[in-house]
């Protein structure tokens, strides 16, 4: 995962929570164009 989620922003997604290091690796939460929130972990 990049330090700045530029492809997500360019794709019309809103960043809800900036990337952080968590117990599941780097984590980011974004909203799709319909407003659904998605959390992505770069490893499990």
Backbone torsions as a table, in degrees:
resi	resn	phi	psi	omega
1	UNK	NA	136.7	179.7
2	UNK	-73.9	157.9	177.3
3	UNK	-68.3	-30.3	175.9
4	UNK	-120.9	120.9	-174.9
5	UNK	-78.4	55.6	-176.2
6	UNK	-58.4	-42.0	179.4
7	UNK	-60.5	-34.4	177.8
8	UNK	-65.6	-46.2	-179.8
9	UNK	-64.5	-43.2	179.1
10	UNK	-63.4	-28.1	179.7
11	UNK	-84.4	6.3	177.0
12	UNK	90.1	12.7	179.5
13	UNK	-92.8	147.9	176.5
14	UNK	-101.4	130.0	177.8
15	UNK	-78.1	120.4	-179.6
16	UNK	-90.1	-41.3	179.1
17	UNK	-137.7	122.0	-179.4
18	UNK	-60.5	157.9	179.6
19	UNK	-58.0	133.8	176.4
20	UNK	-134.7	159.0	172.5
21	UNK	-89.3	124.7	179.8
22	UNK	-130.6	-172.9	-178.2
23	UNK	-68.3	-17.2	177.6
24	UNK	-103.1	17.7	-174.6
25	UNK	95.6	-162.9	178.4
26	UNK	-71.0	137.0	-174.5
27	UNK	-128.7	140.0	174.9
28	UNK	-140.4	146.1	174.6
29	UNK	-121.4	131.6	178.8
30	UNK	-136.7	162.1	177.2
31	UNK	-109.7	135.9	176.9
32	UNK	-77.7	174.4	-177.7
33	UNK	-58.1	-22.1	177.8
34	UNK	-88.6	-3.4	178.5
35	UNK	95.9	-1.6	177.9
36	UNK	-72.0	131.8	-179.3
37	UNK	-90.2	135.8	-178.7
38	UNK	-126.7	131.4	175.2
39	UNK	-108.1	130.0	-178.4
40	UNK	-118.6	133.3	175.1
41	UNK	-113.9	136.6	-176.6
42	UNK	-80.3	-12.6	173.5
43	UNK	-160.2	161.0	179.9
44	UNK	-115.8	NA	NA
